[in-house]
Amino acid sequence: MAVKIRLARRGRKKKAIYDIVVADARAPRDGRFIEKLGIYNPGTNPASIVLEADKAVDWLLKGAQPTDTARSILQHEGVMLKKHLQVGVIKGAITQEVADSRFDEWKESKTDRKATAADTLTQKKDSDKQARLDAERKVNEARAEAIAKKNAPPVEEAPVVEEAEAAVDTATEEVSDEVTTDATASAETAEEVAPASAEVTEAPAATAPVETTEVAAPATTETDATASAETTETDAPAEKTAE
């Protein structure tokens, strides 16, 4: 008779609990079994396993074949390692003390790994909880702001628009006045520049008499020379008469 170590389902819908049993390979999954070895509950986090390791090792040594799921559970609990060490003891490769010490070392390391996994899971739960609280707080703040904005009195925006339009009109008028002033100043400047240009144009006519005076200068010199000659002649007889 072929004997298997497998899982037998029990429990209600979506809350299944499995028994680890030794049963005839020809028996139904949830039917008759030879012996119950433990319980496997995947509904907890992490999954909980209660197993009688010594009985499982005995059945493995007798030739019972575990299914794939049952083998994973037995490896997780160290049953397969213990069976391997026990085979070494039976063959005389190692002593029972060495086998027990090796299994104890593995069990301690497994306990440390379980503790680390539990701490990691707890930290993850705490971080997820904090993230949900932060998200809920943000939603509540946004909802409160929306309610406050809805209940706030309406703001009259018309005066602001009118003031803005008035400011724009005033600025436009000032710009127009400046443009007009600049145009007037430009016209006055043009008028002032025009007479000045006319005076500059007439200036050569005023210099003509100066040239005439310079030309008349030699005549005046000749007259003075004649007068001097006459004076000299008049003075000469006077001197003779005196003699």
C-alpha positions as CSV (number, residue, x, y, z in Angstrom):
1,M,0.0,0.0,0.0
2,A,1.4,3.4,-1.1
3,V,1.3,5.9,1.8
4,K,1.4,9.7,1.4
5,I,1.8,12.7,3.7
6,R,-0.7,15.3,2.4
7,L,-3.2,18.0,3.4
8,A,-6.8,17.4,4.2
9,R,-9.0,20.4,3.9
10,R,-11.5,21.5,6.6
11,G,-13.1,24.7,7.7
12,R,-15.6,27.0,6.0
13,K,-15.6,28.8,2.7
14,K,-12.6,31.3,2.3
15,K,-11.5,30.3,5.8
16,A,-9.9,26.9,5.1
17,I,-7.7,25.1,7.6
18,Y,-5.7,22.0,6.6
19,D,-4.8,18.9,8.5
20,I,-1.4,17.3,7.8
21,V,-2.2,13.6,7.6
22,V,-0.8,10.3,6.6
23,A,-3.2,8.5,4.3
24,D,-3.5,5.9,1.7
25,A,-2.8,7.3,-1.8
26,R,-6.1,5.7,-3.0
27,A,-8.2,7.4,-0.4
28,P,-10.1,10.7,-1.1
29,R,-8.4,14.0,-0.2
30,D,-10.7,14.7,2.7
31,G,-11.6,11.1,3.4
32,R,-10.1,8.5,5.7
33,F,-6.5,8.9,6.9
34,I,-4.1,6.8,9.0
35,E,-2.7,9.4,11.3
36,K,-2.8,13.1,11.9
37,L,0.6,14.8,12.1
38,G,-0.4,18.5,12.5
39,I,-2.3,21.5,11.4
40,Y,-1.6,24.2,8.7
41,N,-3.5,27.5,8.8
42,P,-2.7,29.8,5.9
43,G,-5.3,32.4,7.1
44,T,-2.9,34.0,9.6
45,N,0.0,36.3,8.7
46,P,2.5,34.6,8.8
47,A,0.9,31.2,8.3
48,S,0.8,29.1,11.4
49,I,2.0,25.5,11.5
50,V,1.7,22.9,14.3
51,L,3.5,19.7,13.5
52,E,4.8,16.6,15.4
53,A,8.2,16.4,13.8
54,D,9.3,13.1,15.4
55,K,6.2,11.2,14.0
56,A,6.8,12.9,10.6
57,V,10.4,11.7,10.6
58,D,9.3,8.1,11.5
59,W,6.8,8.0,8.6
60,L,9.4,9.4,6.2
61,L,11.9,6.7,7.3
62,K,9.2,4.1,6.7
63,G,8.8,5.2,3.1
64,A,5.9,7.6,3.1
65,Q,6.0,10.1,0.2
66,P,4.9,13.7,0.9
67,T,3.1,15.7,-1.7
68,D,4.7,18.9,-3.0
69,T,2.8,21.2,-0.6
70,A,3.4,18.9,2.3
71,R,7.2,18.7,1.4
72,S,7.4,22.5,1.5
73,I,5.8,22.5,5.0
74,L,8.1,19.7,6.2
75,Q,11.2,21.5,4.9
76,H,10.1,24.8,6.6
77,E,9.8,23.0,9.9
78,G,13.2,21.1,9.5
79,V,11.6,17.7,9.2
80,M,13.4,16.8,6.0
81,L,16.8,17.9,7.5
82,K,16.2,15.9,10.6
83,K,15.3,12.9,8.5
84,H,18.6,13.3,6.4
85,L,20.7,13.5,9.6
86,Q,18.9,10.4,11.0
87,V,19.7,8.5,7.9
88,G,23.4,9.4,8.4
89,V,23.1,8.1,12.0
90,I,21.6,4.9,10.8
91,K,24.4,4.4,8.2
92,G,27.0,5.2,10.9
93,A,28.3,8.3,9.1
94,I,27.7,10.5,12.2
95,T,26.7,10.0,15.8
96,Q,23.4,10.9,17.3
97,E,24.9,13.7,19.3
98,V,26.4,15.3,16.1
99,A,23.1,15.0,14.4
100,D,21.2,16.6,17.3
101,S,23.7,19.5,17.6
102,R,23.5,20.2,13.9
103,F,19.7,20.3,14.0
104,D,19.8,22.5,17.1
105,E,22.0,25.0,15.3
106,W,19.7,25.1,12.3
107,K,16.7,25.5,14.6
108,E,18.3,28.6,16.4
109,S,19.1,30.2,13.0
110,K,15.6,29.5,11.9
111,T,14.2,31.1,15.1
112,D,16.3,34.3,14.4
113,R,15.1,34.4,10.8
114,K,11.5,34.1,12.1
115,A,12.0,36.9,14.6
116,T,13.5,39.1,11.9
117,A,10.6,38.4,9.5
118,A,8.1,39.2,12.3
119,D,9.8,42.5,13.0
120,T,9.9,43.4,9.3
121,L,6.2,42.5,9.1
122,T,5.4,44.7,12.1
123,Q,7.3,47.6,10.7
124,K,5.5,47.2,7.4
125,K,2.1,47.2,9.1
126,D,3.0,50.3,11.1
127,S,4.2,52.1,8.0
128,D,1.1,51.2,6.1
129,K,-1.1,52.4,8.9
130,Q,0.8,55.7,9.1
131,A,0.4,56.1,5.4
132,R,-3.3,55.5,5.6
133,L,-3.6,58.0,8.4
134,D,-1.7,60.7,6.5
135,A,-3.8,60.1,3.4
136,E,-7.0,60.4,5.5
137,R,-5.7,63.6,7.1
138,K,-5.0,65.2,3.8
139,V,-8.5,64.2,2.6
140,N,-10.1,65.8,5.7
141,E,-8.0,69.0,5.3
142,A,-9.1,69.3,1.6
143,R,-12.7,68.7,2.6
144,A,-12.5,71.3,5.3
145,E,-11.0,73.9,2.9
146,A,-13.7,73.2,0.4
147,I,-16.4,73.6,3.0
148,A,-14.9,76.9,4.3
149,K,-14.6,78.2,0.8
150,K,-18.2,77.3,0.1
151,N,-19.5,79.0,3.3
152,A,-17.4,82.1,2.9
153,P,-19.3,85.3,1.8
154,P,-18.9,86.1,-1.9
155,V,-16.2,88.6,-2.8
156,E,-17.4,91.6,-4.9
157,E,-15.0,91.8,-7.8
158,A,-16.9,94.6,-9.7
159,P,-15.3,97.6,-7.9
160,V,-11.9,96.2,-8.4
161,V,-12.5,95.9,-12.1
162,E,-13.9,99.4,-12.3
163,E,-10.9,100.8,-10.4
164,A,-8.6,99.0,-12.8
165,E,-10.4,100.4,-15.8
166,A,-10.3,103.9,-14.3
167,A,-6.5,103.5,-13.7
168,V,-6.1,102.4,-17.3
169,D,-8.1,105.4,-18.5
170,T,-6.0,107.8,-16.4
171,A,-2.8,106.3,-17.6
172,T,-4.0,106.7,-21.2
173,E,-4.9,110.4,-20.7
174,E,-1.5,111.1,-19.1
175,V,0.2,109.4,-22.1
176,S,-2.0,111.5,-24.5
177,D,-1.1,114.8,-22.6
178,E,2.6,113.9,-22.7
179,V,2.4,113.2,-26.4
180,T,0.6,116.5,-27.1
181,T,3.1,118.5,-24.9
182,D,6.0,116.9,-26.8
183,A,4.4,117.8,-30.1
184,T,3.8,121.5,-29.0
185,A,7.4,121.8,-27.8
186,S,8.7,120.4,-31.0
187,A,6.6,123.0,-33.0
188,E,7.9,125.9,-30.8
189,T,11.5,124.6,-31.2
190,A,11.0,124.5,-35.0
191,E,9.7,128.1,-35.0
192,E,12.6,129.3,-32.9
193,V,15.1,127.6,-35.2
194,A,13.5,129.1,-38.4
195,P,14.1,132.9,-37.4
196,A,17.6,132.0,-36.3
197,S,18.3,130.5,-39.7
198,A,16.9,133.6,-41.4
199,E,19.2,135.9,-39.4
200,V,22.1,133.7,-40.2
201,T,21.2,134.0,-43.9
202,E,21.0,137.8,-43.7
203,A,24.3,138.2,-42.0
204,P,26.5,138.5,-45.1
205,A,24.5,141.6,-46.3
206,A,25.4,143.5,-43.1
207,T,29.1,143.0,-43.7
208,A,29.1,144.9,-47.0
209,P,29.5,148.5,-45.6
210,V,32.6,147.3,-43.7
211,E,34.3,146.5,-47.0
212,T,33.3,150.0,-48.4
213,T,34.9,151.6,-45.3
214,E,38.1,149.7,-45.8
215,V,38.2,150.9,-49.4
216,A,37.6,154.5,-48.4
217,A,40.5,154.4,-46.0
218,P,43.3,155.4,-48.6
219,A,41.4,158.6,-49.5
220,T,41.5,159.6,-45.8
221,T,45.2,159.0,-45.8
222,E,45.8,161.2,-48.8
223,T,43.8,164.1,-47.3
224,D,45.8,163.9,-44.1
225,A,49.0,164.0,-46.1
226,T,47.9,167.1,-47.9
227,A,46.8,168.8,-44.7
228,S,50.2,168.0,-43.2
229,A,52.0,169.5,-46.2
230,E,49.9,172.7,-46.0
231,T,50.6,173.0,-42.3
232,T,54.3,172.7,-42.9
233,E,54.3,175.3,-45.6
234,T,52.4,177.7,-43.3
235,D,54.7,177.2,-40.5
236,A,57.8,177.9,-42.6
237,P,57.0,181.6,-43.5
238,A,56.2,182.2,-39.9
239,E,59.6,181.1,-38.8
240,K,61.3,183.2,-41.5
241,T,59.3,186.2,-40.3
242,A,60.4,185.7,-36.8
243,E,64.0,185.7,-38.0
